[in-house]
Structures are given as structure tokens and as C-alpha cells.
């Protein structure tokens, strides 16, 4: 393999990596708790983008319940995000010809 081929391959990998990062940033997942009374939306960068709380929960005496439901919805969204990112990384690795290696998360 010539040096120019290695540089081309490195540029291709860099471009695909940037594409993967952009795709991951565009992912959004929704976590739900309390039978849909609390919903959170996370981005692929694990940022909390949106929080929806059913108005019926907004009573001072229900504060602890609401807080617990928000935490549960966030955990749900985070688990979904981790699965989705892992699936996307595996797909992109296959597309790049990288073999699936168990235990590496790709």
C-alpha cells in the first residue's frame, strides 16, 4: 500500500467519523414515566432538550412524586439513547468494514 493510499484512507475515515458525530448529535429520544405524565427529550449528546409535565401533577403536595417521575423519565431516555447510539455505531462500523468486536461497544 502506498503512502498516498494511506492518506486517502485516513481522510475517508475522518470524513465518516465527522458524519457519525453529526448524526449522533441529531438523534433525539424521549423518556416517559408515570404513564406518560412526564416526558423528557434527550439529544444524542445527552443534553436535556425538553421536559413536559402533565398539569395535573403541578400541586405542591405532589412535588416529590413529580421529582421522582422526572428522574425516572430521564433514566428511561438515557437508556434509550445509549441503545440507539450503540446501534448506530455498530451500523457505521459495519459500513466502514470494521468487524464487530464483542465487549468494545461497537
Helices and strands as residue ranges (DSSP letters): H 3-26, E 28-33, G 34-36, E 38-43, E 48-53, G 55-57, G 60-62, H 63-95
